[in-house]
Amino acid sequence: MSVAIQILQQPVSIAEVQKLADEWYGSMIKGCVDIVRNKVALGGDYHMESCEMLVSDGSNHNYVWGFNIRFENSEKGELEFDSLVNIKPALGNKSRTLEDAGIIEKASKIIRDWIIFD
């Protein structure tokens, strides 16, 4: 993987993601997931960068959710859904934290299809 924001084209290992994280924040990488088109974009200083990349690729902003993978406590990575991209009051999400269990489950599955956490 190169050091650029990218939409994943093939599954990657968590070790590859951790190397990419080292280029951005060291212990964390930001990304966005499109829960309709089953796409994941990684990298950037802000979630909006990977969100806009997905939207430019044809995604609808309403279905793109921001996430982080943190490596502080585990080299296997910890997935969290905390992002300004997730503030979507019209869709019922009024905070940075994704609150809908169904969306979290779907987004997590898509992310884990693209990123092999084992």
NUVEX-221401 format. One line per field, with one value per residue: residue number from 0; residue in three letters; x, y, z of N, C-alpha, C in turn. Coordinates in steps of 0.2 Angstrom, whole numbers, always signed. Atoms other than C-alpha are relative to their C-alpha. Layout:
pos NUM  ... $
code ALA  ... $
n_x X  ... $
n_y Y  ... $
n_z Z  ... $
ca_x X  ... $
ca_y Y  ... $
ca_z Z  ... $
c_x X  ... $
c_y Y  ... $
c_z Z  ... $
! end
This chain:
pos 0  1  2  3  4  5  6  7  8  9  10  11  12  13  14  15  16  17  18  19  20  21  22  23  24  25  26  27  28  29  30  31  32  33  34  35  36  37  38  39  40  41  42  43  44  45  46  47  48  49  50  51  52  53  54  55  56  57  58  59  60  61  62  63  64  65  66  67  68  69  70  71  72  73  74  75  76  77  78  79  80  81  82  83  84  85  86  87  88  89  90  91  92  93  94  95  96  97  98  99  100  101  102  103  104  105  106  107  108  109  110  111  112  113  114  115  116  117 $
code MET  SER  VAL  ALA  ILE  GLN  ILE  LEU  GLN  GLN  PRO  VAL  SER  ILE  ALA  GLU  VAL  GLN  LYS  LEU  ALA  ASP  GLU  TRP  TYR  GLY  SER  MET  ILE  LYS  GLY  CYS  VAL  ASP  ILE  VAL  ARG  ASN  LYS  VAL  ALA  LEU  GLY  GLY  ASP  TYR  HIS  MET  GLU  SER  CYS  GLU  MET  LEU  VAL  SER  ASP  GLY  SER  ASN  HIS  ASN  TYR  VAL  TRP  GLY  PHE  ASN  ILE  ARG  PHE  GLU  ASN  SER  GLU  LYS  GLY  GLU  LEU  GLU  PHE  ASP  SER  LEU  VAL  ASN  ILE  LYS  PRO  ALA  LEU  GLY  ASN  LYS  SER  ARG  THR  LEU  GLU  ASP  ALA  GLY  ILE  ILE  GLU  LYS  ALA  SER  LYS  ILE  ILE  ARG  ASP  TRP  ILE  ILE  PHE  ASP $
n_x +4  -3  +2  +5  +7  +2  +6  -3  +2  +0  -1  -7  -1  +0  -7  -1  +4  -4  -6  +3  +2  -7  -1  +5  +1  -5  +4  +7  +1  +7  +3  +8  +3  +7  +4  +4  -4  -5  -6  -4  -5  -4  -5  +2  -1  +7  +4  +3  -4  +1  +7  +0  -2  +5  +5  -3  +0  +7  +3  +5  -2  +4  -2  -7  -1  -7  -3  -7  -3  -6  -5  -3  +1  +0  -3  +5  +4  +6  +4  +5  +3  +0  -2  +5  +4  +6  +5  +5  +6  +5  +0  +1  -7  -2  -6  -6  +0  +5  +4  +5  -3  +0  -5  -7  -1  -1  -6  -6  +0  -3  -7  -4  -1  -6  -6  +0  -2  -4 $
n_y -6  -6  -5  -5  +2  +4  +4  +6  +4  +7  +1  -2  +2  -6  -2  -6  -6  -3  -4  -6  -4  -3  -5  -5  -2  +4  +5  +0  -2  -2  +3  +0  +6  -1  +6  +2  +2  +5  -2  -3  -5  -1  -5  -7  -3  -1  +5  -3  +1  +7  +0  -3  +5  +5  -4  -1  +6  +2  +1  -5  -2  +3  +7  +0  -1  -1  +4  +0  +6  -2  +5  -1  +5  +7  +0  +3  -6  +0  -4  -4  -4  -7  -4  -5  +2  +4  -4  +0  -1  +2  +7  +3  +0  -7  +0  +2  +7  +3  +3  +5  +6  +4  -2  +2  +7  +1  -3  +4  +6  -2  -2  +6  +4  -3  +0  +6  -2  +6 $
n_z +0  +0  -5  +3  -2  +6  -1  +1  +6  -2  -7  -3  -7  -5  +0  +5  -2  -6  +3  +3  -5  -3  +4  -2  -7  -4  -4  +3  +7  +1  +6  +1  +3  +4  -2  +5  +6  -3  +2  -5  +1  -5  +0  +0  -6  -2  +3  +5  +6  +3  +2  +7  +5  +1  +3  +7  +4  +1  -7  -3  -7  -6  -1  -1  -7  -2  -5  -2  -3  -5  -1  -7  -4  +4  +7  +4  +1  -3  +5  -4  +5  -3  +5  +2  +6  -3  -2  +5  -3  +4  +0  -7  -3  -2  -4  +4  -1  +3  -5  +3  -1  +6  +5  -3  +2  +8  +1  -3  +4  +6  -1  -1  +7  +3  -5  -4  -6  -3 $
ca_x +0  +6  +5  -10  -29  -36  -51  -46  -46  -42  -42  -27  -20  -21  -1  -2  -15  -4  +11  +0  -6  +13  +13  -2  -5  +7  -6  -22  -28  -44  -56  -74  -85  -100  -113  -122  -108  -97  -82  -68  -57  -42  -30  -30  -28  -47  -61  -69  -55  -58  -77  -75  -65  -79  -92  -81  -81  -100  -105  -120  -114  -129  -122  -104  -98  -82  -71  -54  -43  -32  -17  -13  -19  -18  -7  -22  -31  -47  -61  -72  -84  -80  -80  -87  -93  -105  -115  -130  -145  -157  -153  -155  -136  -133  -116  -98  -101  -111  -126  -137  -132  -138  -127  -112  -115  -116  -101  -90  -94  -89  -73  -68  -71  -58  -46  -41  -39  -31 $
ca_y +0  +17  +32  +40  +40  +25  +15  -3  -14  -30  -37  -31  -38  -28  -28  -18  -6  -4  +1  +13  +20  +23  +35  +45  +45  +31  +22  +25  +26  +34  +27  +27  +13  +14  +2  +1  -1  -12  -1  +5  +20  +22  +36  +55  +67  +69  +57  +69  +66  +47  +51  +63  +50  +37  +51  +55  +37  +36  +34  +43  +53  +46  +29  +33  +31  +36  +24  +22  +8  +10  +1  +8  -7  -21  -24  -33  -16  -10  -4  +11  +22  +40  +53  +70  +62  +52  +67  +65  +72  +69  +51  +50  +51  +67  +63  +59  +41  +30  +24  +13  -5  -12  +0  -4  -22  -20  -8  -19  -34  -24  -17  -35  -42  -29  -29  -46  -43  -60 $
ca_z +0  -4  +8  +0  +4  -6  -9  -6  -22  -13  +5  +16  +32  +48  +47  +31  +38  +54  +42  +33  +50  +55  +40  +47  +65  +71  +83  +72  +55  +49  +36  +29  +24  +11  +18  +2  -11  +2  -1  +11  +10  +21  +26  +27  +41  +42  +39  +27  +15  +13  +13  -2  -11  -9  -14  -30  -34  -34  -15  -7  +8  +18  +17  +21  +39  +47  +58  +66  +69  +84  +88  +106  +115  +102  +87  +80  +80  +88  +77  +83  +74  +80  +67  +62  +46  +57  +62  +52  +61  +47  +48  +67  +71  +81  +88  +81  +88  +77  +87  +76  +81  +64  +54  +66  +62  +43  +43  +54  +43  +27  +35  +41  +23  +17  +32  +39  +57  +61 $
c_x +4  -2  -4  -7  -2  -6  +3  -3  +0  +1  +7  +0  +0  +8  +1  -4  +4  +6  -2  -2  +7  +1  -5  +0  +5  -5  -7  +0  -8  -3  -7  -2  -7  -3  -4  +4  +6  +7  +3  +5  +4  +5  -2  +1  -7  -5  -4  +4  -1  -8  -1  +3  -5  -6  +2  -1  -8  -4  -5  +3  -4  +2  +8  +1  +7  +2  +7  +2  +6  +4  +4  +0  +0  +3  -5  -5  -7  -4  -5  -3  -1  +3  -5  -4  -6  -6  -5  -7  -6  -1  -1  +7  +2  +7  +6  +0  -6  -4  -5  +4  +0  +5  +7  +1  +2  +7  +6  +1  +4  +8  +4  +0  +6  +6  +0  +4  +4  +7 $
c_y +6  +5  +5  -3  -5  -4  -7  -4  -7  +0  +1  -3  +6  +2  +5  +6  +3  +4  +6  +5  +3  +6  +6  +2  -5  -6  +0  +2  +1  -3  +2  -6  +2  -7  -3  -3  -5  +2  +4  +4  +1  +6  +7  +2  +1  -5  +2  -1  -7  +0  +3  -4  -5  +4  +1  -6  -3  -2  +5  +1  -3  -7  -1  +2  +0  -5  +1  -7  +2  -6  +1  -6  -7  +1  -3  +6  +0  +5  +5  +5  +7  +5  +6  -2  -4  +4  +1  +1  -2  -7  -3  +0  +7  +1  -3  -8  -3  -4  -6  -7  -4  +3  -2  -7  -1  +3  -4  -6  +2  +1  -7  -4  +3  +0  -6  +2  -5  +0 $
c_z +0  +5  -4  +2  -6  +2  -1  -6  +2  +8  +2  +7  +5  +1  -5  +2  +6  -3  -3  +6  +3  -5  +2  +7  +5  +3  -3  -7  -1  -7  +0  -4  -3  +2  -5  -6  +3  -2  +6  -2  +6  -1  +0  +7  +3  -4  -7  -7  -4  -2  -7  -5  -2  -4  -8  -4  -1  +6  +1  +7  +6  +2  +2  +7  +2  +6  +1  +1  +4  +2  +7  +4  -3  -7  -5  -2  +3  -4  +4  -5  +4  -5  -1  -6  +2  +2  -6  +3  -4  +0  +7  +4  +2  +3  -5  +1  -4  +5  -2  +0  -7  -5  +3  -2  -7  -1  +2  -5  -7  +1  +1  -6  -3  +4  +4  +6  +4  -2 $
! end
